[in-house]
Amino acid sequence: MFKAISKKGASSVSSVVGLIVGIILVVGVSIPITQSVITTANLTGLTATIVGFIPVFLAIAGLVLATKMMKG
């Protein structure tokens, strides 16, 4: 009735779980913490503009990580 999961299937399940955990960590933890730290730093001018892009770069890095994990 139940078939055993092959090693390839278990590996892909493990990859998907790892991908989900990675996305949750980036989106749910690191980006909000980074935005909070940037807000409390009271930066102005060019420094504020440059530092304001850090959460964007974190999101891009998360997308690249997800793409690489899905490609294998």
C-alpha positions as CSV (number, residue, x, y, z in Angstrom):
1,M,0.0,0.0,0.0
2,F,2.7,2.5,1.0
3,K,5.8,2.8,-1.2
4,A,9.1,3.6,0.3
5,I,10.5,7.0,-0.5
6,S,13.6,6.7,-2.7
7,K,16.8,8.5,-1.8
8,K,16.2,11.0,-4.7
9,G,12.8,11.8,-3.3
10,A,14.0,12.2,0.2
11,S,16.8,14.5,-1.1
12,S,14.3,16.7,-3.0
13,V,12.0,16.9,0.1
14,S,15.0,17.9,2.2
15,S,15.9,20.6,-0.4
16,V,12.4,22.0,-0.3
17,V,12.3,22.1,3.5
18,G,15.7,23.8,3.5
19,L,14.5,26.3,1.0
20,I,11.4,27.1,3.0
21,V,13.4,27.6,6.2
22,G,15.9,29.8,4.3
23,I,13.2,32.0,2.9
24,I,11.5,32.3,6.3
25,L,14.8,33.4,7.9
26,V,15.5,36.0,5.3
27,V,12.0,37.4,5.0
28,G,10.8,37.0,8.5
29,V,13.9,37.6,10.6
30,S,16.8,39.3,8.9
31,I,15.0,41.9,6.8
32,P,12.8,43.3,9.6
33,I,15.8,43.3,12.1
34,T,17.9,45.1,9.5
35,Q,15.2,47.7,8.9
36,S,14.8,48.3,12.6
37,V,18.5,48.8,13.1
38,I,18.7,51.2,10.2
39,T,15.7,53.2,11.5
40,T,17.2,53.6,15.0
41,A,20.6,54.6,13.6
42,N,19.2,58.0,12.5
43,L,21.3,58.2,9.4
44,T,20.9,61.1,6.9
45,G,22.0,62.0,3.4
46,L,24.0,59.7,1.2
47,T,24.7,57.3,4.0
48,A,21.0,56.7,4.7
49,T,20.4,56.2,1.0
50,I,23.2,53.6,0.7
51,V,22.3,51.8,3.9
52,G,18.6,51.8,2.9
53,F,19.4,49.4,0.1
54,I,20.7,46.6,2.5
55,P,17.3,45.0,2.9
56,V,16.8,45.0,-0.8
57,F,20.2,43.2,-1.3
58,L,19.1,40.7,1.4
59,A,15.9,40.0,-0.6
60,I,17.9,39.6,-3.8
61,A,20.3,37.3,-2.1
62,G,17.4,35.2,-0.8
63,L,16.0,34.9,-4.4
64,V,19.4,33.9,-5.8
65,L,19.8,31.3,-3.0
66,A,16.3,29.9,-3.7
67,T,17.1,29.7,-7.4
68,K,20.4,28.0,-6.9
69,M,18.8,25.5,-4.5
70,M,16.0,24.6,-6.9
71,K,18.4,24.1,-9.8
72,G,20.5,21.7,-7.8
